[in-house]
Amino acid sequence: MKTDFDAIIVGGSVSGLLAAREIAEAGFNVKVFEDDLEIGLPERCDGLVSLKCLEAIGVAPTSSIVQNRIKRAVLHSPGGLTAEINAERQKVLVLDRSRFDRELAKMASGAGADIEVGQRVAKHVEENGSVKVETEASAQTARWMVNAAGYSALPRGEKSTLQAAKFEVYGDWFDRDTVEIYFDQKKAPGYFTWVIPIHSDTAKVGVAGLGVNQFKVLDEFVKAKGGVAVKKTAAQIVVGGPIERFVSGRVVSVGDAAGQAKPTTGGGIYSGGVGGVLAGRYIAESLSSGDPSKVEGYEQAWRNLFGREFGLLLRIRKILDRLDNDKIDRMFKAVASSDILGKISVESDFDHHSVAFLKALGLKNIFQIASIVAGDLLDSLRPLLKRSGR
Ligand SMILES: Cc1cc2nc3c(=O)[nH]c(=O)nc-3n(C[C@H](O)[C@H](O)[C@H](O)COP(=O)(O)OP(=O)(O)OC[C@H]3O[C@@H](n4cnc5c(N)ncnc54)[C@H](O)[C@@H]3O)c2cc1C
């Protein structure tokens, strides 16, 4: 059956635009529908990534998208203890997320994809080896539909998200090289408040947490620190882990819509972006060969890269939800009295942080911290420790 397009992408953000670029580069006919009136806006993300992430998704770290480079992270406990991690080896960048999305749109359209903004996909129906995709203005058909519509498109029952807010703040208390993380289970249950500087007088300040009144918490934080919020945005962070199946019939889910954001931090540019790239490549392969089953390879490829890491992050997520402020302070004390931070600075990996972090900790330190958190943490970590040979 003849279709209007080879692939229709629902959502013109990082994962959808990367999928579109890959399919169009392989010579296929691609359409992207984006609900918002402008690619990249409103900006709901703070753009903290590693240089390695940009390499993996094939985007050059140009000065038009990189706002800042980070050298260290300082973590603050609820009781005022601090722990510093040197991040120089990990080459961490702060992206202008709007411009980054625009760059991806330029790459996708340069490869031949057609992008239509201000078009909300209302419905899709699968029929005879194709998908009919309906917006208010039209109905179009394609061999494949890529669901890249973010957290709102997570399947029912898999909507595990946290309330978040991000402010742009002018102030005089940031260190341009330093990302700061503040833990406080009363103010941001299960998550934290973050400060990501972009200049010495401007930072992206955000908070997320279970049931948190995000604007109130951030207003109080900024008031206590000093400064003024010149922009406020509410958003949702995806923390539930990958959905059960990325490929269902002729619909392929990527990015936040597939739960491809890290369950601990909600960071999804790398893992969701790679999801978009892989989905695009496997769809192109299936279109070239005429074999729809080739698309299944996308799911396997993504899980090979991220499955183990995300499994561990999900366990850590469950622990984070249970920690109280006293336990967090005790963990900070345990970390301060060991060589853990030095090892993490050298061995850790920004994009696969949990496995690298566990390796850096070593068994002795893991057991010390685990005894603070809860006995059942040990049981959940044991199989992983055996596999990593520690
Ligand atoms: C406050 C905050 C800060 C973050 N900071 C970071 C960070 O520093 N580093 C990091 O790696 N990650 C961060 N993330 C996570 C990151 O933003 C997401 O993982 C990433 O944007 C997911 O990309 P996506 O393309 O899958 O979905 P999204 O970026 O959510 O995009 C989905 C797109 O689909 C469109 N859409 C939705 N429904 C429809 C429809 N029916 N029809 C047409 N279009 C539709 C939306 O308008 C949107 O443009 C942050 C998230 C939040 C909320």
The ligand as a Gaussian input file, in Angstrom:
#p B3LYP/6-31G(d) Opt

LIG

0 1
 C       13.412000      20.951000      34.387000
 C       14.135000      19.903000      33.576000
 C       15.501000      19.964000      33.458000
 C       16.184000      18.969000      32.725000
 N       17.537000      19.058000      32.628000
 C       18.211000      18.111000      31.922000
 C       19.619000      18.182000      31.794000
 O       20.259000      19.101000      32.332000
 N       20.256000      17.204000      31.076000
 C       19.568000      16.169000      30.482000
 O       20.182000      15.290000      29.868000
 N       18.218000      16.091000      30.585000
 C       17.528000      17.038000      31.279000
 N       16.165000      16.967000      31.355000
 C       15.461000      15.877000      30.666000
 C       15.327000      16.194000      29.163000
 O       14.796000      17.480000      28.999000
 C       14.410000      15.167000      28.489000
 O       14.837000      13.858000      28.825000
 C       14.439000      15.332000      26.970000
 O       14.060000      16.626000      26.584000
 C       13.481000      14.326000      26.334000
 O       13.460000      14.590000      24.956000
 P       12.264000      14.024000      24.067000
 O       12.551000      14.463000      22.674000
 O       12.079000      12.583000      24.320000
 O       10.944000      14.736000      24.640000
 P       10.613000      16.240000      24.919000
 O       11.840000      17.080000      24.989000
 O        9.678000      16.247000      26.085000
 O        9.810000      16.706000      23.634000
 C        8.573000      16.194000      23.272000
 C        8.033000      17.098000      22.173000
 O        6.834000      16.547000      21.660000
 C        5.893000      17.588000      21.468000
 N        4.560000      16.967000      21.519000
 C        3.937000      16.444000      22.589000
 N        2.749000      15.921000      22.246000
 C        2.625000      16.140000      20.902000
 C        1.602000      15.837000      19.953000
 N        0.482000      15.183000      20.308000
 N        1.764000      16.221000      18.667000
 C        2.905000      16.873000      18.270000
 N        3.907000      17.178000      19.145000
 C        3.760000      16.816000      20.427000
 C        6.176000      18.544000      22.605000
 O        5.677000      19.846000      22.319000
 C        7.689000      18.493000      22.685000
 O        8.313000      19.455000      21.862000
 C       15.461000      17.931000      32.088000
 C       14.078000      17.873000      32.212000
 C       13.418000      18.845000      32.929000
 C       11.911000      18.773000      33.040000

